Amino acid sequence: MNGNWDWSAVADFMPRFWDGVLLTLQVLALGSLLSFSLGLVWAFGLRSASRLVRWPVNVVTEFIRNTPLLVQLFFLFFVLPEWGVQFSALTTGTVAIGLHYSTYTAQVYKAGIDAVPVGQWEAATALSLPTHRTWFAVILPQAIRRIVPALGNYVVSMLKDTPLLAGISVLEMLQQARLESASTFQYTEPLTVVGVAFILIAYPASLLLRALERRLVR
């Protein structure tokens, strides 16, 4: 590129790059699993008939959603150890991303559940279905079909937020590129490779989500 591209620098960066890719995908997979699971718990709490449950859950989720992810990362990594709670940088980063995005997925779950026709609830009641069967056999399957595209969008957002973990020394893709650049003083190649990698991961994921959305509609 404009005569300055050095393929040998790319080759030297590859071992670090693949380590960063694997760690990024690990954080993304575990963070997504945590956000989807905890988000459903938050959604149940937000729809609870009891104010003693609904109000605290609402306060907690609003606080997390309106606080920058980077602040939450620093709090979990630097402040909690002063209280005797300490995890590795990787665990802290995964928990922070999962916790942060769980408050967004909670609202998505809640909207999907609210969109299920009232008649479905009435039919389940008429059939005397137990509560857990009403939720997991009738309501949630219909709700999740509606919200899969939105949940998928948050997966892509989580991917794009993984570079924030460099702030607590997690060696994801961008941090690996920065370390490589600092040692070789060649910034163009490592940073370009990482930028292209994000596109190559995020764009196919977006296409997959669109295909899944069309399939669910059918």
N, C-alpha and C positions, 0 to 999 in steps of 0.2 A: 504494500500500500504506500503510494508516493515514494517508492524506492527505499524505504527504511524498515520494511517488515523483515524480521529475522526468524526464520523457521527453526533454527537451532534453539532459540529462546523458548519457542513453543514446545519443542521436544523436551527441553530441560524442565519445563513447568508441568508436564503431563503427570508425573507421579504424585506431586502435590495436588494437582487439579482433581485427579480421580479420588484421592482421599477426601477432598472437600465435597465432591459430588455425593459420595456415599454418605457422608455425615449430614449433608443438607437434606437428602432424601429420607434419612432416618428421622431427623427432626420433623420433617414434613409429615411423614406417615404417623408417627406417634403423637405429634401435636394435633393432627386432624382427628385421630381416634379419640383423644381426650376432649377436644372441643365438641365433637358430635355427641359423645356420651354425656358429658357434663352439661352441654346445652339442653339436652332433653330433660335432665333433672331440673335445671333452672326453669324450663318451660312448664313443667308440672307444678313447680312452686308458684310461678306467676299466675297460673290458672286455679290455684287452690281456693277453695271457698272460705278458708280461714284467714283472717287478716294477720294473725300471728305468724303465719307462714308467708303469705303473699307480700306483705310490706317489707320485712327484712330481705327477702330475696330480691325484691325490686330495688332496694337501696344498694345492695351489694353489686348487682349487675350494672346498675347505672354508674356507680362509682368506678368500676373496672372499665366499662365501655368508654367513659369520658376521661380516662387517665391515659397518657401516652404509654405505649408498650415499652419504650426505652426506660421510662421511669420505673415501671413495674419490674423490668429486668434488673435494674440497679438495686431496687429495694429487696428483691428476693435474694440477690447474690451478695450484696454488701451489708444489708441491715439485719436480715434474719440470722446470720451467724452470730451477731452480737447477743441474740436471744437464745443461743444454743441450738438453732436449727440450721444445718448446713448440708448442701448437696453439691455434687459436681457441677461444673459450668454447663456441661451438656444437659444434665437433668434439669437444672434451673432454667435453661433456655427453652427446653421442650415444654416444661410445665407453664412457663410464662406465656408462650405462644398459644398453647392449648387453652389455658385459663382465659386469656384475653379474648380469643375468638369464640369461646363458648358463650359469651354474653351476646354476641351477634347471632350465632346459630340458635340461641334460645328464642330470640324474637322471630326468626324464620320458622322454627318449629311451632311457635304459638300462632303465627299467622296461618300456617298450614292447617293446624288443628281447628282454628276458628272457621276456616273455609269449608270444612266438612259439613254437608247439609244436615240440618237439625233432624231430618227424617231418619238419618242413619242412627243417631242416638236413640230416637224413639223406637226404631225397629229392634235395636239391641235390647232395649228395656222390655219391649213386648215379648221377646223371645226368652226373657229371664236369663240373659247371659251374665255371668259374673263380671265384676268390674275389670279384672285383669284381661279377660277374654274380649271384652268390649274394646278395650284400648288396643291390644296387640293383634286382634284378628279383624277388627272393623275400622277403627278410627285411624290408627297410625299408618296402616298400609295406604289408605287413601290420602292422608296428609303428606306422607313422604313422597308420593308420586308427584305432588304439586311443587314440592320445595327442593327437589334434587338439583335443578339448575342453580338455585341460589346458594345451596350448600357447596356446590362445585366451585362457584365463583370465590367463595371464601378460602377454598383450598389454594387457588391460584394466588390470592392475596397473602396467605401464609407463606407461600414460596417466596414471594417478593419481599417479605419482611424478615426472612432468615438472615440477611446481612446484618441486621441489628444485633445479632448474637455475637458479632465480633467485638462489641463493647464489653463483653464479659469473657473474652478470650476463647470463644468457641471457634474452632478452625474450620468453618464452613468455606464455601467456594471463594467468596470475596476476601476473607481473611487470608486464605492461602495465597491468593493473587497479590495481596499487599505484602506478605512476607517474602514472596518470590521477588517482587519488585524492589523491596528494600535491600535484598541481598545482591541483586544483579544490576540495579539501577536501570532496568528495562521495564517500563510501565505499560507501553502500548500493547505488547503481546499478551501478558497475563490478564489484563483487564478486559481486553477485547474477547479473549477466549471465554472468560466468565460471563460477559454480557451475552455472547452468542449462546452459551449453555443455558442461561435462563430462558431465552427465547425458545430454544429447542425443547425445553421441558414444559414450559407454560403453554405454548401454542398447540401442540398435540393434545394436551390435557383439555384445552378449550374446545377443540374439535370433537374429542371424545364426549364431552359434556353435551354438546349440541346433538350428537347422534343419539345419546341416551335420552335426551329430552324428546326428540322426535319419536323414539321407540315407545316411551311412556305415554305420549299423546295417542299413539295408535292403539 
